[in-house]
């Protein structure tokens, strides 16, 4: 991948863990931004998309809310077609 997806998470979030595990299974490198461990990420997320929600994947112009594995697959497919 040309850019690295950013995954916003919090501690004790099963959906966040599901997304991270899925990306790892696909050997997708990503940057995790844990709002529980680094509170300023809360503001970064609010400024980026206008709300705070986890998990969120931001990849270029693509924003995926929640643990939508099919949307992650589309994101990967679009990148591989580039």
N, C-alpha and C positions, 0 to 999 in steps of 0.2 A: 504494500500500500504506500502511496506517496505521502499521505498525511497520516497522523496517528489519531484514532478516535479518542475522545475524552469521555470517561464514564463517571458521572456524579453518583455518589453513594452515601449511605450512612451506615453506622454500625448496627448490627442485629437486624438487617433487612434481608429477608430470604429472597426477594425478587432481585435485589442488587447482586447477591451471591450467585443466583441463577444466571444472570447476564454475564458476570465475570467468568464463571465456569465455562459457559458456552463459548465466549470469545477465546478463552485459553484452549479449549478443545479444538477450535478451528485454527490455532496458532496465530491468532490476531494479536499483535502488540497494541496495547492501549495504555493511556494515562488515566489512573484513577484519581479522582478528587473527592476525598471523603469529607463531607460536611461536618461530621461528628468530631473529626480530628483536627480540621482546619476551618474554623468558623468563617474566615473571609471568603471561602468558596461559596457560601450561601449568597453573599452579595454578588459575586461573579456570575452565578447562575441566574439570579434575579435580573441583573443587568443584561445578560446574554439573550434570555428568552422571555423575560417579563414575568416569570413565576418560579417558584421553587418546588420541585417534584423529583423524586428518585424512584427507581434509577432513571437517569437520562443519559443517552448517548448523543454526543454532538460530533459530527464528522463532516467537515466542510459545511455545506448548506443543509445537510441532513440532520434532523433532530428526531430521535426515537424516544418516546416516553414509555416507561414500563418495561416489562420483560417480553416484548414482542419479537420472538425469535424469527418469525417469518420476515419481519421488517429488517432485522439484522442481516438475514440472508440476502434480501434485495440490496441492501447497502453494499455488501461484499460483492455481489454480482455486478452492480454498477461500476464499482472500482475496477474489477477485473476486466470489464469491457472498455475501460479508458485507455 
